[in-house]
Amino acid sequence: MQQNKITPRLRKRRKPRTTDSNHSLKPSPNLLEQQFDCALPNRVWLADITYVDTNEG
């Protein structure tokens, strides 16, 4: 690449904007109460999304 004077396009790094925890909204209720066993399929779904990159920030 140096011989041909080719350089990669670099994406601009953005600083992640985290959630503002100073609000009056109550957290969602803990419906499972740490009982993760499930007898039937599709009865319990869960997710943990720490960060989702969007153009809006």
N, C-alpha and C positions, 0 to 999 in steps of 0.2 A: 504494500500500500504506500509506503514511503517513496519507493522508486517511481511510482505512477502518480504521486502527489494526490492520493485519494484519502479523504478523511471521513469518518462516520458522522452522521447527523446525531448530535447529542440532544436528548430531551431535557428541557428545563426542569430542574428539581423543584418541587413545591413543598413547602412546609405543611404538614398535615394540620388541619384545624380540628381540635378535639372538642368534645361535648362540654358545654358549660353546665356544671352540676349545681350551680346556685340558682335554683328555680323552685317554684311552689308545686310542681307536679309530683304526684305520688308514684312510687315505683309500681310495676305490675305485680299482682299477687303471685305467690309461689304455689301454683296449683299441684305440682308433683310432691312437694314437701320432702325432697330427697329420696323418694321412692321411684327409682328409675326402671323397675321391672314392668314389663308390659305383656299381657297374655295374647293380645290380638294385634295384627299389623295395622299400621296407620292410625293408631290410637294416640300416640305421643310423638310429637315432632319437636325438635329443639334446634337452636342455632346460637352461635356465638360470633358476632361480627364485630371485630375490633376496629377496623378501618376500611372504608370504601372510598376509593379515589374517584372523584367526580370533577367535572370542569367548573362547577359552581363553587367548590371549596368545601 
